[in-house]
Amino acid sequence: MDLHTWLAFLAASCLIAVSPGSGAVLSMSHGLNYGVRKTGATILGLQLGLLLVLVIAGAGVGSLLLASETAFGVVKVLGACYLIWVGLSQWRAGAAAPQQAQGEDGSGTWQRRCLTGFLTNATNPKSIVFMVAVLPQFLTPARPLWTQLLVLAATSVAVDVVVMHGYAAGASQLRRFLQSARALRMQNRVFGGLLMAVGAGLFFVRRSAQSV
């Protein structure tokens, strides 16, 4: 892969990562509720989901998915419903911290956070549409496909890890100011509402790459 091609993809990855989306909202929500260290599990899940989307787009499966109205509709509805469910759960937590609302004792919760992050990215049809439209622009047909995908995937993940940790760290700085019952209720409703809004927005994602 040429250096100028990689630099162009690096710039595109930075723009994609910093743009507000479900991953950013989830990272801020978990950073605020759990702190940066525990949000690492969430970010790990987000990257696993991102890798899956990159493989789907790079292998051409994404194009087939976009060509099938039924398959795309299923992914879209599943992704939208999942985000709405996560947001509703946080909204209903009220003044309780998420781990208290779910009856967690603090042990083994990293698996749940990791799974939440993975499903958030893996079931996001907007990511699939975007990657199918963008990724081929940085691939050279004359060179090995999987070698190029490995470089692009490593770049995307590295950028996203840094950005998501930035979102989580920024939100975590507010924790000490949001410990009252009223503040906890407000933060749960704000982030719960944002996640539900992002989920609802997925219902309007179309198969056309121009709609992203």
N, C-alpha and C positions, 0 to 999 in steps of 0.2 A: 504493500500500500504506500502510495506516494505521501510525502510529508504534508503537502498542501491539502490533499484530500483528507488526511487525518485531522489537520487543524480545522478544516471546515466542519468536520463531524464533531470535533470537540466543542466548537462554538455552538453548533446546533444542540448538542447535549446539554450545555449550560443553560441555554434558553428554555429547553423543554423542562429541565429540572426545577428552575426557579419560578416557572409559571405556576400560579395557584392551581391546585388540583386535589383529588382525593388523597394522594400520598402526602402532600404538604399538610393538609388539614389533619390527617391522622397522626403525623409526626408531631405537630404542635399540640394536639389533644393529649397524646400519651406523654409528651415531654412535660406538659403542665401537670398531669396527674401522677406520673411515675418517676419523673426525673430523667436525665439524659442517659444514665447507665442502663436503666431497665428498658428504655425506649430502643436500645440497641437491638433487642430481639425483634421489635416491630420493624425496624429498618432492614434487618436481615431478611425478614419475610417479604418486604417490599422489593428487595433486590432479587430474590428468588422468582417473584412474580414477573419482574422486569425481564429477567433472563428468559423466562418462558415465552414472553411476548416477542422478544428479539429472535428467538429460535423459530417461533411460528411465522413471523414475518420473513425472516431470512430464508427459511426452507421452502417458501412458496405456499405453505398451508394457509397463511393469512389471506392470500389472494383467492384461494378456493373458498375460504370462509366468507369473504366479501361477496363472492359470486353466488352464494346460496342465501337466499332471503330467510329461509327457515333457520339455518344454522346460526346466521348472524343475529336473528331475532332472539333465539334461545340464549345466546351469550349475553346479549344486551339486557334482556329481562332479568337474568340471573345476577348480573353485575349490579343493576339498578336496585333490585330487591335486597341484595346483600348490604349495600351501603345504607339504604333506608332502614334496614333492620338494626345495623350497628348504630346509626344515628338515633333511632328511636329508643334503643336500649340506654344510650347515654342520656338522652333527654329525660327518660323516666327515672334515672338514678336520683334526680332531685338534688338534695343537699348532701348526698352520700358520695364518697369517693368511689370510683368504679369497682375497685377490688372489694369494697364493703358491700356495694349493691349486688354484686354477683356472689357474695358469700365466700370469697377467696380468703385464704389465710396467708397469702404471700408466697406459698411454695408451689413450684411447677407452673407459675403463671406465664413464664417466658414462652412456653409452647403456644399458649392461647394468643399472646401478642404477636408471635411470629406468624401463626396461621392467619390472623386478622390482616396483617400486612401483606402476606402472600395472596390471599383472596382479593384484597382491594385492588392490587395491580393485575392479577391474572384474569379477573373477570371484567376488566375495564375495556369495553369495545372501542372507546375513543383512542386508547393507546394502540390497539391493533390497527385501526384505520390509519392512524398517523404513521406508525412504523412501516406499514405496507407502502405508504406513499413516499416516505422519506428514505428509508434504508437502501432501496435499490440505487439511489442516486450516488451512493458512496461505494458501490461494489463494482469491481472490474471483472467482466466476464472471462478475460484471458488468464486470470489468476485463481488459485484455489479458493473456493467459496468459504469453506469452514475456517480456513486460516484468517481470512478477512473478517468473518463473523466473530471470531475469537477476539481480535483486536478491537472491533467496534463494541462488543459486549463488555470487555474489560474497561474501555473508556467510559461507556454509559454508566456502568455500576460505580466506578470510582467517583465520577462527578456526582451521581445521585446520592451516594453515601455521604459525601461532604455536605451537600446542600440540605439533605434531610436532617443530618446532625445539627446543622446550623438552625433550621427551623425548631428542632426539639430543644436546643440550648437556649434559643431566644425565649421560647415559651416557658422553659424551666425557671428562668430568672424571675418570673412573675409569681412563682409558687408561694413565696413567703408573704405576698400581699393578698393571696386568695385562699385563706384558711378558714374564714368564717362560713357559717352555714349558708348565708345569703350569697357569698361569693362563689361557693361550690355549686350552688343551684344555678347561678348565672352562667358559670363556665360550662357546666354540663349542657345547659340549654343552648348556649351559643354554638359549641362545637357539635352537639347533637343535631342542631338545626342546619349547620353548614353541611354535615355529612348527608343529611336527608335531602338537602337542596342539590348537592352534587349527584346523588343517586337519582333524583327525579330528572335532572338534566340529561342523564344517560338515555332516558326514554326517547329523547329527541335527536340522538345521534343517528345519522343516516349512513348507508353503505358507501355513498360517494365520498372519495377522499377530499373533495373540495369542501365538504360540509364541516370538516374538522376545524 
